[in-house]
Amino acid sequence: MKARTFILMIGMLIEPWIADTLVAQVEEVAIGVDGLACPFCSYGLEKKLKEATGVREVAINIDKGIVLLKSTSKESIDLEQLEPIIKNAGFTLRDLTATVVGRLSQIDAVQVLLVNGSNTNLILKNDAALRKLYTGQTVGNNGVRVTGRLTHEMPKGHNAHPFTLTIEEAKIQ
Amino acid sequence: MNARGLALACTWALLTVLLVGCSRRQPASIEYVSEWGREGNDARQFKEPIGVALDSDGNVYVADAGNNRIQKFNRDGEFLKEWAKKGRGEGELDRPIHLEISTRGLVYVPEYGNDRIQVFDTNGEFQFSWGTTGKAPGQFDAPGSVGFDPTGHAFVTDFYNHRIQKFDEKGNFLSSFGTKGHDAGQLHYPTDILVDQHGNSLVADAYNHRIQKFDKQNNLILSWGRQGKKQGEFEVANALALDEEERVYVVDFDNHRVQVFDEAGKFLLSFGGKGAGTGQFNHPTDIAINNEGLIYVADWGNNRIQVFRLVEH
């Protein structure tokens, strides 16, 4: 609880400083999918995912059951499009991991990563990683690059946010 | 000859006919002949070889899906040429699947990624193409295979549209049949089609785990198979071939085997089994049989083509 309060305080101090200056982008997404061993399906899924907003490249690792998406330089991958595409292609989504360049902010005392050009704000989870982001480093105007696992956990009162990003790796840009 | 003698002679004659008939219809075994290929992108190497087709000279064409190219070999697997690279332009490919050689000797390549059929001559020279993404007549959503009837009409399996579309050999739309579903005559992700000499079409109804046979008017006349691992059952029936005796060879993807049936869908034998050894498969995806009875199987997961022969007894 103490750590969370600390993070919130630091965040409130620096948020205006970095606001509105950074480009946020979902750069990469790794999707764990069951059933990829069938090429007729996996090639089909590849085709469907290429149609998603912001996707430049799709690479399928059939052995590991992972689809890797890379974004275009100008456009963010629209995370909300991915799950329906996977489902409609007849697959079951196992997990989602994303690398997002973004701007830290707070909405109703919850840490979020704002994704420019999209309505998607990612709720951030992992107090230790967040503390590291906010302390002992010079936070510049380049924002942060965060890699983490995306889930649909939503804190109370934050139903508007489709994803929580549990930070696995974070770096100040 | 008295009546008893006549009856005996008739019985003997009948038995002989039946035995000869049965022996022609019941192949005893499959013999491994040869193989070629390993993972890579050089000549004679593959990355996910998903389709195999034969021309009238016995040359072998392989849709090398992961390398987005076509490789051509002679009947013994000696490399002859390759063409295409990944792309959307003329002569470029994005996930070529079950290619086929037309009655006029042109190579028809369905592309999942580009939702079109590209046609080449046997030297790899681009001829023409058709198809765009969509659900309208003549459009595709992941075309997976092409089959030809004796008059040269092209039948295309349209994977995500769960239908078969019929074109003339230039790609002009003629008709279509099939709707998504599990009932008789419906389709659930069809992946292969061939048309027999009578004009009946056999469809690999992959995710219904069955083969369906339709007459010229697209009426269902025969269906067999269900999901499972036993004889006559399938785990994704994804490709088909016919031999000169009209036996039907079905590639049983997730059971890593090929099953052989008579023209009525009666199980005759199977071969393969999961593995990387001689005669084994890792997710086979296509099959083609030449006029000498050589059977070419695209062993997708093992990045090779294996060749077999049916031995009559």
Boltz contact constraints between the chains, C-beta under 6 A:
constraints:
  - contact:
      token1: [A, 39]
      token2: [B, 50]
      max_distance: 6.0
  - contact:
      token1: [A, 40]
      token2: [B, 191]
      max_distance: 6.0
  - contact:
      token1: [A, 43]
      token2: [B, 95]
      max_distance: 6.0
  - contact:
      token1: [A, 43]
      token2: [B, 112]
      max_distance: 6.0
  - contact:
      token1: [A, 44]
      token2: [B, 142]
      max_distance: 6.0
  - contact:
      token1: [A, 47]
      token2: [B, 112]
      max_distance: 6.0
  - contact:
      token1: [A, 47]
      token2: [B, 113]
      max_distance: 6.0
